[in-house]
Amino acid sequence: MRVIIRADGNREIAMGHIMRCLSIGDALREEKAEVVFVTAGAETEELIRNRGYENYVLHTSFRHMEEELSAFWQYVQKFPCSLILTDSYFVTVPYMKEIKKWAKTAYIDDMGKPVYPVDILINYNVYGDTLPYHIWYSQENLPLPKLLLGGNYAPLRREFHEREGDRARAGKPSEKTDKTGDEKFEKAEFKRKAEVRNVLITTGGGDPFQVSEGLCRRLLEEKQRGLHREIRYHIVCGPFFVGKEELRETIGGCSDFIVHENVKKMWELMAKCDIAVSAAGGTMYELCCMRLPTVCFYFAENQRQMAQWFQGMTEIESAGDVRENREEVLKKIVERLGELERDETLRTRIREQMRMITDGRGAWRIGTALRDAVTEADRAEASAGR
């Protein structure tokens, strides 16, 4: 089985599409699939190849996907595939109709509408299983695809899938190692500290509105007034992070602010922290898997919907849209962090709410569903040939 994953990542759209597709790629490899990535540009080529995948670059515009169809088809003719998984907000109905002629198709959806002619549709968001896809597909006179909906399809990396949900805090390393050489962890219930000592700050693959710098500036001012004395802040700089020098200048030599670049095992950093600040992207599901009480914000429309649903379903508060009023959002984040620092009971409630969102095994559920779809198609084709 050969699978093409068509996705992009760059400074404009950040890394979310690529990262979740890499997780699905890992799951597909476990299903004995050959996986290749096809991208418009080369911005993520090194990352993809470092994960062990071929990356074919179309050298086209990621915003105008219909213009790439000729180049994409030439590649598919040379290297036929069983399935094409597409993850982009710039697809169109004509685009999806065309690639459906080449192979089975799957699409990762965040927005709900429009709907596209595909064989499998994935929407792992907390609101995914509440959307009326049956009605929408009927209205468009399109066959209803196989639907993979809700948080249990969140395609997290293996590191979250393997942690068994329990090792993050109190689990101590055992002397045993698994076949990859990684230390296994004893099963233990989540045992959080009574007091907050470490705070994670992450904005995803990029930080176009320099939220990290502005937030650290406010927190440093509060520290200088005697607040947050024993708290350390861990700032994650993704590959397209904006304002790294400004961030370093703001925090100066204060040892309570630690900048992390090229983080290889995010779960380990999350496991050290007690609460978090995060953009309302895919990282939210990782934080849920690690049960790390969070305050979120957003700077894109797909993030808006996620932030609002998290706030409606849990006590994870959304500080709002940083595009509209950056300083007001930063103020709300700092205020909520203060509440989380002071209220252990609130943190405990949020951890339990996060536990219900996802178990971290979504990528492998998706991989199995894609494998089964291809297998069923192959059997049907073989029967027809007889």
C-alpha positions as CSV (number, residue, x, y, z in Angstrom):
1,M,0.0,0.0,0.0
2,R,1.4,3.4,-1.0
3,V,0.0,6.5,0.5
4,I,0.7,10.1,-0.6
5,I,0.2,12.8,2.1
6,R,-0.4,16.2,0.5
7,A,0.2,18.9,3.1
8,D,2.2,22.2,3.6
9,G,3.9,24.1,6.3
10,N,5.6,27.5,6.2
11,R,5.8,30.8,8.0
12,E,2.3,31.8,6.9
13,I,0.4,28.7,7.9
14,A,2.8,27.4,10.5
15,M,3.4,23.7,11.1
16,G,0.2,22.2,12.3
17,H,-0.8,20.5,9.1
18,I,2.7,18.9,8.7
19,M,3.0,17.8,12.3
20,R,-0.3,16.0,12.5
21,C,0.3,14.4,9.1
22,L,3.7,13.1,10.3
23,S,1.9,11.4,13.2
24,I,-0.5,9.8,10.8
25,G,2.4,8.8,8.5
26,D,4.1,7.0,11.5
27,A,0.9,5.1,12.1
28,L,0.6,4.2,8.4
29,R,4.1,2.9,8.4
30,E,3.1,0.5,11.3
31,E,0.4,-0.7,8.9
32,K,3.2,-1.6,6.4
33,A,2.3,1.3,4.1
34,E,4.9,3.2,2.1
35,V,4.3,6.9,2.8
36,V,5.5,9.9,0.8
37,F,4.9,13.6,1.4
38,V,4.1,15.9,-1.5
39,T,4.4,19.6,-0.7
40,A,4.1,22.9,-2.6
41,G,7.4,24.3,-1.3
42,A,10.5,23.0,0.3
43,E,10.2,24.8,3.7
44,T,9.5,21.6,5.6
45,E,11.6,19.2,3.5
46,E,14.4,18.8,6.0
47,L,11.9,18.1,8.8
48,I,10.0,15.5,6.7
49,R,13.2,13.8,5.6
50,N,14.6,13.7,9.1
51,R,11.5,11.8,10.1
52,G,12.4,9.2,7.5
53,Y,9.9,10.2,4.7
54,E,10.5,11.0,1.0
55,N,9.3,14.5,0.2
56,Y,8.4,15.4,-3.4
57,V,8.3,19.2,-3.9
58,L,5.9,20.6,-6.6
59,H,7.4,24.1,-6.6
60,T,3.9,25.6,-6.8
61,S,1.8,28.0,-4.7
62,F,0.2,26.4,-1.7
63,R,-2.6,29.0,-1.9
64,H,-3.6,28.0,-5.5
65,M,-3.9,24.2,-5.4
66,E,-5.8,23.8,-8.7
67,E,-2.7,25.1,-10.5
68,E,-0.6,22.2,-9.2
69,L,-2.8,19.4,-10.6
70,S,-0.8,18.9,-13.7
71,A,2.5,18.6,-11.8
72,F,0.9,16.4,-9.2
73,W,-0.6,14.1,-11.8
74,Q,2.8,13.7,-13.5
75,Y,4.2,12.5,-10.2
76,V,1.3,10.1,-9.5
77,Q,1.6,8.6,-13.0
78,K,5.2,7.7,-12.3
79,F,4.5,6.6,-8.7
80,P,0.9,5.3,-8.4
81,C,-0.6,5.2,-5.0
82,S,-3.5,3.5,-3.2
83,L,-4.6,6.6,-1.3
84,I,-4.1,10.4,-1.1
85,L,-4.5,12.1,2.2
86,T,-4.9,15.9,1.8
87,D,-4.6,18.4,4.6
88,S,-5.0,22.0,3.4
89,Y,-7.4,24.9,3.8
90,F,-6.8,25.8,0.2
91,V,-8.3,22.8,-1.5
92,T,-11.4,23.3,-3.8
93,V,-14.2,21.0,-4.9
94,P,-12.7,20.7,-8.5
95,Y,-9.3,19.8,-7.0
96,M,-10.7,17.1,-4.8
97,K,-12.8,15.7,-7.7
98,E,-9.7,15.4,-9.8
99,I,-7.5,13.6,-7.3
100,K,-10.3,11.3,-6.5
101,K,-9.9,9.9,-10.0
102,W,-6.3,8.9,-9.2
103,A,-6.8,7.0,-5.9
104,K,-8.9,6.6,-2.8
105,T,-9.0,10.0,-1.0
106,A,-9.1,11.2,2.6
107,Y,-9.3,14.8,3.9
108,I,-8.5,16.3,7.3
109,D,-11.2,18.9,8.0
110,D,-11.3,21.6,10.7
111,M,-13.9,24.1,9.4
112,G,-16.9,21.9,8.6
113,K,-17.9,23.6,5.3
114,P,-17.6,23.4,2.4
115,V,-17.7,19.6,2.1
116,Y,-15.6,17.8,-0.4
117,P,-16.0,14.6,-2.4
118,V,-13.8,12.2,-0.5
119,D,-13.9,8.6,0.7
120,I,-12.8,9.3,4.3
121,L,-13.3,12.6,6.2
122,I,-11.4,13.2,9.4
123,N,-12.3,16.0,11.9
124,Y,-10.7,15.2,15.3
125,N,-11.6,18.5,16.9
126,V,-13.6,18.6,20.1
127,Y,-16.6,19.8,18.1
128,G,-16.1,17.4,15.2
129,D,-18.8,14.9,16.1
130,T,-21.4,17.7,16.6
131,L,-21.2,18.9,13.0
132,P,-24.1,17.9,10.7
133,Y,-22.0,16.2,7.9
134,H,-24.9,13.9,7.0
135,I,-27.1,17.0,6.2
136,W,-24.3,18.9,4.4
137,Y,-23.4,16.0,2.1
138,S,-27.0,15.4,1.4
139,Q,-27.6,19.0,0.5
140,E,-24.6,18.8,-2.0
141,N,-25.8,15.5,-3.4
142,L,-22.5,13.9,-2.5
143,P,-22.0,10.4,-1.1
144,L,-21.4,10.5,2.7
145,P,-17.7,9.5,3.3
146,K,-16.6,7.4,6.2
147,L,-16.5,9.8,9.1
148,L,-13.7,9.8,11.7
149,L,-14.9,12.5,14.2
150,G,-14.0,13.7,17.7
151,G,-11.1,14.0,20.0
152,N,-10.2,10.3,20.0
153,Y,-9.0,10.8,16.5
154,A,-6.6,13.6,17.4
155,P,-3.4,12.5,15.6
156,L,-0.8,13.0,18.3
157,R,2.8,11.9,18.1
158,R,3.9,8.5,19.4
159,E,5.4,10.0,22.5
160,F,1.9,10.9,23.7
161,H,0.4,7.6,22.6
162,E,2.9,5.5,24.4
163,R,2.9,7.3,27.7
164,E,-0.2,5.4,28.7
165,G,-1.8,8.5,30.3
166,D,-0.2,7.9,33.6
167,R,3.6,8.3,33.6
168,A,3.7,12.0,33.2
169,R,4.1,13.2,36.7
170,A,4.8,10.7,39.4
171,G,5.9,7.8,37.2
172,K,9.6,7.1,37.8
173,P,11.9,5.6,35.3
174,S,12.3,1.8,35.7
175,E,15.4,-0.1,34.9
176,K,13.7,-1.7,31.9
177,T,14.0,-0.3,28.4
178,D,11.8,-1.0,25.4
179,K,13.1,-2.1,22.0
180,T,14.0,1.5,21.0
181,G,16.2,1.9,24.0
182,D,13.8,4.4,25.6
183,E,13.2,4.1,29.3
184,K,9.8,2.7,30.3
185,F,7.9,4.3,33.1
186,E,6.1,2.7,35.9
187,K,2.3,3.2,35.8
188,A,1.2,5.8,38.3
189,E,-1.7,8.1,38.6
190,F,-1.2,11.8,37.9
191,K,0.2,13.3,41.1
192,R,0.5,17.0,40.7
193,K,2.4,19.3,43.0
194,A,0.3,21.3,45.5
195,E,2.0,24.5,44.2
196,V,2.8,25.7,40.7
197,R,6.5,25.8,40.0
198,N,6.9,25.5,36.2
199,V,4.7,27.1,33.4
200,L,4.9,26.2,29.7
201,I,4.4,28.9,27.1
202,T,3.9,27.7,23.5
203,T,2.4,29.4,20.4
204,G,2.8,26.5,18.0
205,G,5.1,26.4,15.0
206,G,5.3,30.2,14.9
207,D,4.5,33.3,16.9
208,P,3.4,36.0,14.3
209,F,2.1,38.4,16.9
210,Q,5.0,37.9,19.4
211,V,2.7,36.7,22.2
212,S,5.6,35.0,24.0
213,E,7.6,38.3,24.2
214,G,4.7,40.3,25.3
215,L,3.7,37.7,27.9
216,C,7.2,37.4,29.3
217,R,7.5,41.2,29.6
218,R,4.3,41.3,31.7
219,L,5.3,38.3,33.8
220,L,8.8,39.8,34.4
221,E,7.3,43.0,35.6
222,E,5.1,41.1,38.0
223,K,8.2,39.2,39.3
224,Q,9.9,42.5,39.9
225,R,7.0,43.4,42.1
226,G,7.5,40.2,44.2
227,L,5.0,37.9,42.5
228,H,5.6,34.4,41.1
229,R,8.8,34.2,43.1
230,E,9.4,30.5,42.7
231,I,8.0,30.0,39.3
232,R,10.0,29.3,36.1
233,Y,8.6,29.9,32.6
234,H,9.5,27.6,29.8
235,I,9.1,29.2,26.4
236,V,9.0,27.0,23.3
237,C,10.3,28.5,20.0
238,G,8.9,26.6,17.0
239,P,10.7,26.5,13.6
240,F,8.8,29.6,12.3
241,F,9.0,31.6,15.6
242,V,9.0,35.4,15.1
243,G,10.8,37.7,17.4
244,K,13.3,35.4,19.0
245,E,15.8,38.2,19.6
246,E,13.2,40.5,21.0
247,L,12.2,37.7,23.4
248,R,15.8,37.2,24.6
249,E,16.3,40.9,25.0
250,T,13.1,41.2,27.1
251,I,14.0,38.3,29.5
252,G,17.6,39.5,29.7
253,G,19.5,37.4,32.2
254,C,16.6,36.3,34.3
255,S,17.1,32.6,35.0
256,D,13.4,32.1,35.6
257,F,12.7,32.4,31.9
258,I,14.0,29.5,29.8
259,V,13.9,29.4,26.0
260,H,13.6,26.0,24.4
261,E,14.4,25.5,20.7
262,N,14.3,22.4,18.6
263,V,12.3,20.4,21.2
264,K,12.5,16.8,20.3
265,K,10.3,15.3,23.0
266,M,7.6,17.7,23.9
267,W,5.9,15.4,26.4
268,E,9.0,15.5,28.6
269,L,8.9,19.3,28.7
270,M,5.1,19.2,29.4
271,A,5.7,16.6,32.1
272,K,8.0,19.1,34.0
273,C,5.3,21.8,33.9
274,D,2.3,22.4,36.1
275,I,0.2,24.7,33.9
276,A,0.4,26.1,30.4
277,V,-0.3,28.9,27.9
278,S,-1.0,27.7,24.4
279,A,-2.4,28.9,21.1
280,A,-5.6,27.0,20.3
281,G,-4.1,24.6,17.8
282,G,-3.1,20.9,17.8
283,T,-1.0,21.4,20.9
284,M,-4.2,21.6,22.9
285,Y,-4.7,17.9,22.4
286,E,-1.2,17.1,23.6
287,L,-1.8,19.2,26.7
288,C,-5.1,17.3,27.2
289,C,-3.2,14.0,26.9
290,M,-0.7,15.3,29.5
291,R,-3.6,16.8,31.6
292,L,-1.8,20.1,31.9
293,P,-4.3,22.9,32.9
294,T,-4.1,25.6,30.2
295,V,-5.2,29.1,29.2
296,C,-5.5,29.5,25.5
297,F,-5.7,32.2,22.9
298,Y,-6.0,32.3,19.1
299,F,-4.9,34.2,16.0
300,A,-6.7,32.2,13.2
301,E,-10.3,31.4,12.4
302,N,-9.9,27.6,12.9
303,Q,-8.3,28.3,16.2
304,R,-11.2,30.6,17.2
305,Q,-13.7,27.7,16.9
306,M,-11.4,25.4,18.9
307,A,-10.9,28.0,21.7
308,Q,-14.6,28.7,22.0
309,W,-15.5,25.0,22.2
310,F,-12.8,24.2,24.8
311,Q,-14.1,27.1,26.9
312,G,-17.7,25.8,26.5
313,M,-16.8,22.2,27.4
314,T,-14.2,22.7,30.1
315,E,-12.9,25.4,32.4
316,I,-10.0,26.0,30.0
317,E,-10.5,29.7,29.4
318,S,-9.8,31.5,26.1
319,A,-8.1,34.9,26.4
320,G,-9.4,35.8,23.0
321,D,-8.2,36.9,19.6
322,V,-4.7,38.4,19.7
323,R,-5.2,40.0,16.3
324,E,-8.0,42.2,17.6
325,N,-6.4,43.4,20.9
326,R,-3.0,42.0,21.7
327,E,-2.6,43.8,25.0
328,E,-6.0,42.9,26.3
329,V,-5.4,39.2,25.5
330,L,-2.0,39.3,27.2
331,K,-3.7,40.9,30.3
332,K,-6.3,38.1,30.4
333,I,-3.6,35.4,30.1
334,V,-1.7,36.8,33.0
335,E,-4.8,37.1,35.1
336,R,-5.9,33.5,34.4
337,L,-2.4,32.2,35.1
338,G,-2.6,33.8,38.5
339,E,-5.9,32.0,39.1
340,L,-4.5,28.7,38.1
341,E,-1.4,29.3,40.2
342,R,-3.5,30.0,43.3
343,D,-6.3,27.5,43.0
344,E,-5.3,23.8,43.2
345,T,-8.9,22.7,43.2
346,L,-9.5,24.5,39.9
347,R,-6.4,22.8,38.4
348,T,-7.7,19.4,39.6
349,R,-11.0,19.9,37.9
350,I,-9.5,21.0,34.6
351,R,-7.2,18.0,34.6
352,E,-10.2,15.7,34.9
353,Q,-12.0,17.6,32.1
354,M,-9.0,17.3,29.9
355,R,-8.8,13.5,30.5
356,M,-12.1,13.1,28.7
357,I,-11.0,14.9,25.5
358,T,-8.5,12.4,24.0
359,D,-6.5,9.3,24.9
360,G,-3.7,10.1,22.5
361,R,-4.3,7.2,20.2
362,G,-6.0,9.0,17.3
363,A,-3.2,8.7,14.8
364,W,-3.3,4.9,15.1
365,R,-7.1,4.8,14.7
366,I,-6.8,6.9,11.6
367,G,-4.0,4.7,10.2
368,T,-6.1,1.6,10.8
369,A,-9.1,3.2,9.1
370,L,-7.1,4.2,6.0
371,R,-5.6,0.8,5.7
372,D,-9.0,-0.9,6.0
373,A,-10.4,1.5,3.3
374,V,-7.6,0.6,0.9
375,T,-7.9,-3.1,1.6
376,E,-11.7,-3.1,1.0
377,A,-11.1,-1.2,-2.3
378,D,-8.5,-3.7,-3.4
379,R,-10.8,-6.7,-2.6
380,A,-13.7,-5.1,-4.5
381,E,-11.5,-4.5,-7.5
382,A,-10.2,-8.1,-7.4
383,S,-13.8,-9.4,-7.2
384,A,-14.8,-7.3,-10.2
385,G,-11.8,-8.6,-12.1
386,R,-13.0,-12.1,-11.7
